[in-house]
């Protein structure tokens, strides 16, 4: 049963890390990345549709995104959705595809983006610590109910702490990688 608590904790912590990766991926760092448009939802024949389901999004150059819709009638809707998403992009439509030139980031904007990335990482650390607390509470309850011994409780809590430390280290590594990406001119 003790292993069940660890297994659940590991799954929750991995989910927290994957959410952090998604959130950091959306923070643009001056370099074109098709993931920048992941949150853009297009009104396609009355139904909200993610841009990935309507078009191929590619980054042929470091500062340019190209969106090629499979259905040319969706071109205008895609362009409008990008403008409404308020990402700071100015799409240009040539009738066959949409091009987005990613503007150069100012030093001030880079610092703002790093602060945002740091805040996102800190929120992930808080979530990891909350998951650790929940797991330790479950283990204490199991010991109180006589399901595990005091020695087992100590070993299980040590394992929970090791898992927490390892995931917090992953968060720090992801943040450091994002900082390097943001500050790169």
Sine and cosine of phi, psi and omega as CSV:
sin_phi,cos_phi,sin_psi,cos_psi,sin_omega,cos_omega
0.00,0.00,-0.59,0.81,0.00,-1.00
-0.86,0.51,-0.63,0.78,0.00,-1.00
-0.91,0.43,-0.51,0.86,0.04,-1.00
-0.87,0.48,-0.67,0.74,0.03,-1.00
-0.88,0.48,-0.68,0.73,0.00,-1.00
-0.91,0.41,-0.65,0.76,-0.01,-1.00
-0.89,0.45,-0.72,0.70,0.02,-1.00
-0.89,0.46,-0.68,0.73,0.01,-1.00
-0.88,0.47,-0.70,0.72,0.01,-1.00
-0.87,0.50,-0.69,0.73,0.01,-1.00
-0.88,0.47,-0.71,0.71,-0.01,-1.00
-0.89,0.45,-0.67,0.74,-0.02,-1.00
-0.93,0.38,-0.63,0.78,0.05,-1.00
-0.90,0.43,-0.62,0.79,0.04,-1.00
-0.89,0.45,-0.67,0.74,0.04,-1.00
-0.87,0.50,-0.68,0.74,0.01,-1.00
-0.90,0.43,-0.66,0.75,-0.02,-1.00
-0.93,0.38,-0.58,0.82,0.06,-1.00
-0.91,0.42,-0.66,0.75,0.03,-1.00
-0.87,0.49,-0.70,0.72,0.01,-1.00
-0.85,0.52,-0.68,0.73,0.02,-1.00
-0.88,0.47,-0.73,0.68,-0.05,-1.00
-0.91,0.41,-0.64,0.77,0.04,-1.00
-0.93,0.36,-0.52,0.85,0.02,-1.00
-0.91,0.42,-0.48,0.88,-0.02,-1.00
-0.98,0.21,-0.44,0.90,0.01,-1.00
-0.95,0.33,0.91,-0.42,-0.09,-1.00
-0.99,0.16,0.57,-0.82,-0.08,-1.00
-0.84,-0.54,0.52,0.85,0.03,-1.00
1.00,0.09,-0.26,0.96,0.02,-1.00
-0.96,-0.28,0.68,-0.74,-0.01,-1.00
-0.92,0.40,0.69,-0.72,-0.01,-1.00
-0.53,-0.85,0.85,-0.53,-0.02,-1.00
-0.81,0.59,-0.43,0.90,0.02,-1.00
-0.91,0.41,-0.27,0.96,0.01,-1.00
-0.88,0.47,-0.42,0.91,-0.06,-1.00
-0.98,-0.19,0.13,0.99,-0.05,-1.00
-0.84,0.54,-0.53,0.85,-0.05,-1.00
-1.00,0.00,0.02,1.00,0.00,-1.00
-0.98,0.19,0.83,-0.55,0.01,-1.00
-0.93,-0.38,0.80,-0.60,-0.05,-1.00
-0.98,-0.21,0.67,-0.74,0.09,-1.00
-0.99,0.14,0.99,-0.14,-0.09,-1.00
-0.95,-0.32,0.96,-0.29,-0.05,-1.00
0.76,0.65,0.70,0.71,0.10,-1.00
1.00,0.08,-0.09,1.00,0.02,-1.00
-0.88,-0.47,0.70,-0.72,0.00,-1.00
-0.94,0.35,0.84,-0.54,-0.10,-0.99
-0.76,-0.66,0.75,-0.67,0.07,-1.00
-0.89,0.46,0.57,-0.82,-0.07,-1.00
-0.86,0.52,-0.53,0.85,-0.01,-1.00
-0.88,0.48,-0.43,0.90,-0.02,-1.00
-1.00,0.06,-0.11,0.99,-0.05,-1.00
-0.92,-0.39,-0.31,0.95,-0.15,-0.99
-0.40,-0.92,0.26,-0.96,0.15,-0.99
-1.00,-0.03,0.82,-0.58,0.03,-1.00
-0.94,-0.35,0.84,-0.54,-0.02,-1.00
-0.71,-0.71,0.29,-0.96,0.03,-1.00
-0.84,-0.54,0.99,0.12,-0.05,-1.00
-0.93,0.37,-0.41,0.91,0.02,-1.00
-0.76,-0.65,0.36,-0.93,-0.05,-1.00
-0.87,0.50,-0.40,0.92,-0.05,-1.00
-0.84,-0.54,0.48,0.88,-0.05,-1.00
-0.59,-0.81,0.72,-0.70,0.11,-0.99
-0.93,-0.36,0.61,-0.79,0.05,-1.00
-0.83,-0.57,0.78,-0.63,0.02,-1.00
-0.90,-0.43,0.87,-0.49,0.02,-1.00
-0.89,-0.45,0.97,-0.26,-0.01,-1.00
-0.95,0.31,0.51,-0.86,0.05,-1.00
-0.98,0.21,-0.51,0.86,0.04,-1.00
-0.93,-0.36,0.94,-0.33,-0.07,-1.00
-0.86,0.50,-0.40,0.92,0.00,-1.00
-0.93,0.36,-0.26,0.97,-0.01,-1.00
-1.00,0.03,-0.09,1.00,-0.08,-1.00
-0.81,0.59,-0.76,0.65,-0.01,-1.00
-0.89,0.45,-0.67,0.75,0.00,-1.00
-0.90,0.44,-0.64,0.77,0.00,-1.00
-0.91,0.42,-0.71,0.70,0.00,-1.00
-0.87,0.50,-0.70,0.71,0.00,-1.00
-0.89,0.45,-0.67,0.74,-0.01,-1.00
-0.90,0.45,-0.62,0.78,0.01,-1.00
-0.91,0.42,-0.67,0.74,0.02,-1.00
-0.91,0.41,-0.66,0.75,-0.02,-1.00
-0.94,0.33,-0.40,0.92,-0.02,-1.00
-0.94,0.35,-0.21,0.98,0.07,-1.00
0.81,0.58,0.79,0.62,0.01,-1.00
-0.99,-0.10,-0.01,1.00,-0.02,-1.00
0.99,0.12,0.30,0.95,-0.01,-1.00
-0.97,-0.24,0.48,-0.88,0.08,-1.00
-0.85,-0.52,1.00,-0.06,-0.05,-1.00
-0.95,0.32,0.57,-0.82,0.10,-0.99
-0.88,-0.47,0.75,-0.66,-0.09,-1.00
-0.95,-0.32,0.86,-0.52,0.02,-1.00
-0.97,-0.23,0.22,0.98,0.02,-1.00
1.00,-0.08,-0.34,0.94,0.01,-1.00
-0.88,-0.48,-0.52,0.85,-0.01,-1.00
-0.45,-0.89,0.19,-0.98,0.03,-1.00
-0.91,-0.42,0.73,-0.68,0.07,-1.00
-0.92,-0.38,0.64,-0.77,0.08,-1.00
-0.79,-0.62,0.87,-0.50,0.08,-1.00
-1.00,-0.05,0.82,-0.57,-0.02,-1.00
-0.99,0.15,0.87,-0.49,-0.03,-1.00
-0.93,0.37,0.49,-0.87,0.05,-1.00
-0.91,0.42,0.65,-0.76,0.00,-1.00
-1.00,0.09,0.63,-0.78,0.10,-1.00
-0.99,0.13,0.28,-0.96,0.02,-1.00
-0.86,0.51,-0.66,0.75,0.00,-1.00
-0.89,0.45,-0.68,0.73,0.00,-1.00
-0.91,0.41,-0.61,0.79,0.05,-1.00
-0.86,0.50,-0.69,0.73,0.00,-1.00
-0.90,0.43,-0.65,0.76,0.04,-1.00
-0.88,0.47,-0.70,0.71,0.00,-1.00
-0.90,0.44,-0.62,0.78,0.03,-1.00
-0.92,0.40,-0.64,0.77,0.05,-1.00
-0.87,0.49,-0.67,0.74,0.02,-1.00
-0.89,0.45,-0.69,0.72,0.02,-1.00
-0.89,0.45,-0.65,0.76,0.01,-1.00
-0.90,0.44,-0.66,0.75,0.01,-1.00
-0.90,0.43,-0.68,0.74,0.03,-1.00
-0.88,0.48,-0.69,0.72,0.01,-1.00
-0.90,0.43,-0.66,0.75,0.00,-1.00
-0.90,0.44,-0.63,0.77,0.05,-1.00
-0.88,0.48,-0.60,0.80,0.03,-1.00
-0.92,0.40,-0.64,0.76,0.03,-1.00
-0.89,0.45,-0.66,0.75,0.03,-1.00
-0.88,0.48,-0.68,0.73,0.02,-1.00
-0.88,0.47,-0.66,0.75,0.02,-1.00
-0.89,0.46,-0.66,0.75,0.00,-1.00
-0.92,0.40,-0.60,0.80,0.05,-1.00
-0.90,0.44,-0.65,0.76,0.03,-1.00
-0.91,0.43,-0.61,0.79,0.06,-1.00
-0.88,0.47,-0.72,0.69,-0.01,-1.00
-0.87,0.50,-0.71,0.71,0.00,-1.00
-0.87,0.49,-0.68,0.73,0.00,-1.00
-0.90,0.43,-0.69,0.72,0.02,-1.00
-0.90,0.44,-0.61,0.79,0.05,-1.00
-0.88,0.47,-0.68,0.74,0.02,-1.00
-0.89,0.46,-0.67,0.74,0.00,-1.00
-0.90,0.44,-0.67,0.74,0.01,-1.00
-0.89,0.45,-0.63,0.77,0.01,-1.00
-0.91,0.42,-0.64,0.77,0.02,-1.00
-0.89,0.46,-0.64,0.77,0.01,-1.00
-0.93,0.38,-0.65,0.76,0.01,-1.00
-0.90,0.44,-0.61,0.79,0.00,-1.00
-0.98,0.17,-0.02,1.00,0.04,-1.00
0.99,0.14,0.23,0.97,0.00,-1.00
-0.97,0.22,-0.50,0.87,0.03,-1.00
-0.71,-0.70,0.37,-0.93,0.00,-1.00
-1.00,0.09,0.15,-0.99,0.00,-1.00
-0.91,0.42,-0.61,0.80,0.04,-1.00
-0.90,0.43,-0.67,0.74,0.04,-1.00
-0.89,0.46,-0.63,0.78,0.01,-1.00
-0.87,0.49,-0.73,0.69,-0.02,-1.00
-0.88,0.48,-0.72,0.69,0.00,-1.00
-0.89,0.46,-0.68,0.73,-0.02,-1.00
-0.91,0.42,-0.65,0.76,0.02,-1.00
-0.92,0.40,-0.61,0.79,0.06,-1.00
-0.88,0.47,-0.67,0.74,0.03,-1.00
-0.89,0.45,-0.67,0.74,0.04,-1.00
-0.87,0.50,-0.67,0.74,0.00,-1.00
-0.91,0.42,-0.65,0.76,0.03,-1.00
-0.88,0.47,-0.68,0.73,0.02,-1.00
-0.89,0.46,-0.68,0.73,-0.01,-1.00
-0.89,0.46,-0.74,0.68,0.00,-1.00
-0.86,0.51,-0.67,0.74,-0.03,-1.00
-0.91,0.42,-0.64,0.77,0.00,-1.00
-0.96,0.28,-0.57,0.83,0.06,-1.00
-0.91,0.41,-0.59,0.81,0.06,-1.00
-0.89,0.45,-0.64,0.77,0.04,-1.00
-0.88,0.48,-0.66,0.75,0.02,-1.00
-0.87,0.49,-0.72,0.70,0.00,-1.00
-0.88,0.47,-0.65,0.76,0.01,-1.00
-0.91,0.42,-0.68,0.73,0.02,-1.00
-0.89,0.45,-0.65,0.76,0.01,-1.00
-0.91,0.42,-0.67,0.74,0.01,-1.00
-0.88,0.47,-0.66,0.75,0.02,-1.00
-0.90,0.44,-0.68,0.73,-0.01,-1.00
-0.92,0.38,-0.62,0.78,0.02,-1.00
-0.88,0.48,-0.69,0.72,0.01,-1.00
-0.87,0.49,-0.68,0.73,-0.01,-1.00
-0.90,0.44,-0.68,0.74,-0.04,-1.00
-0.94,0.35,-0.68,0.74,-0.10,-0.99
-0.99,0.16,-0.18,0.98,0.02,-1.00
-0.93,0.38,0.82,-0.57,-0.04,-1.00
-1.00,-0.10,0.00,0.00,0.00,0.00
